[in-house]
Amino acid sequence: FLTGCCNLCLDFMDVLLRVLGPLLVVLAVSLISFVAYTFFTVLIPYFADGGTPLPLLLAELALGCFLLVNLLYNYAMAICLNAGTPPESAGDSAKDAELGVVGFGCTKECQKCFRSKPPRAHHCSVCKRCVLKMDHHCPWINNCVGFNNYRYFCLFMLYLALGCLYVVVMGYHLFLRSVVPLRRRPAKMSFADAQCMTLSWLISLCIFLALCLLGGFHLYLVLTNQTTIEFHVNLTNRHLARRKGESYRNPYDLGWSRNFQQVFGPNKFFHFLWMMPYLAKRPMAWLEFAVSLVELKVAKEEGFHLPGGNADTNSALIAFSGTKPLDLKAARARSQGCLRPGGALDRVLKLRKENDLERLIDVLVRAAPDQRHDALRYFKQPYNAHRAKMAPRYIDEDHRRRLVLQVLKRYPVCDIYDLVRVDEKLWANISRELGGLSYGVAMKAAMDVIAESMTPLERATFWASVGTRQRAADQGRSVVFAAQDSPQQPLHF
């Protein structure tokens, strides 16, 4: 009974939104028209009569027209554009297979509208159809906000906020004169003009404050590559992962720059062309977006970490993921496509992925001391009848391996590359956990593992990737490590 009542209430809300949608659109257009009418018939003549220079007056008028035209254009596009409808489930399967799009999950079918349901698509109960990358159903545009019109929806909010702020700033002094008593009001201002100015200024202020909250939330969603639906889902998943002691990350997050360009197109931010969609480059089409989802899914299934630095959600693997905060140069290089398949960075990272966790564990297991440190044996000790039953001083290999795994989970050393470049403070902590392991002994074990498991070409790639401060040569020549800044004697093998 309770489930039936909830479903009945939800159906009633869907019908109510479907009925209120056109009325809210008319209300929004009426409010915009009223404020624009007040601006052009009350505010601009007030500045003209107040002795404002003509060039400044024309500039104010041109800026007002620019904001109004862009506001109406983006509002009309958000209303009229189809938010994005998936293809038919049965009819387009052959075409999708020919294009190579089936692999990312389009075979999933919606049980309500019987269309294919790609990733990030959801069924709108108001529009009665599935929407690609659905954000929400907005009654103020009487349409869903999805893949095709999300850019125009965001730009509409931006221009509406700028227009309201413009009216609030420009009309502040006239608003103060409008609210004074009638006998102290300027003679040139009629009662109707004062009422229009007061109401327009208050409407603009209220809308601007509301859009600061809503626009700030959608700015966060754009920069993190989320929709409103995914935001709530990710919030729940993050809470559940935290309770399990794990870490959850948004799988679609590619970094701020790429996330922004995925919505507003490949336009530079500070050129501000993205604010004028009729001049800016268009964002990727749905097919390109689907192919990008294919690449993300394939990369995740094959175990390669995404360019945005998304590590595995398993807390036991995060320490070995190899993901670190990138500096500006590396992040810009990756965002400009330097990490292309077959490139130099791709080969180096592939080598890192294939070799290093087991090699690092092998190095530390070899180098870890196999005898317990017994510093008190040189001092007089009281008699202990159970001394013979105490644990032996020898540490077997299994115990050393478990100890090494515990240390690697605690400290961010992912591979031999990081072991070579470890700093003094971090190595002091690792050495203490491993029973006083010497850095030279660890490097000796690392050289043995590298000589046994790497080909000469791999060794050359290894030493080229760790940097120029570490110089190594095989065949008995010296090896100098720069973990300590002070010069020290090279190690000879």
Salt bridges, closest charged atoms under 4 A:
GLU88 OE2 - ARG115 NH2 3.04
ASP135 OD2 - HIS136 ND1 2.50
GLU230 OE2 - ARG120 NE 2.73
GLU358 OE1 - ARG401 NH2 3.04
ASP362 OD1 - ARG366 NE 3.47
ASP415 OD2 - ARG352 NH2 2.34
ASP418 OD1 - LYS324 NZ 3.09
ASP418 OD2 - ARG352 NH2 3.93
GLU433 OE1 - ARG410 NH1 3.08
ASP448 OD2 - LYS444 NZ 3.26
GLU452 OE1 - ARG366 NH2 2.83
ASP474 OD2 - ARG459 NE 2.42
ASP485 OD1 - ARG469 NH2 3.68
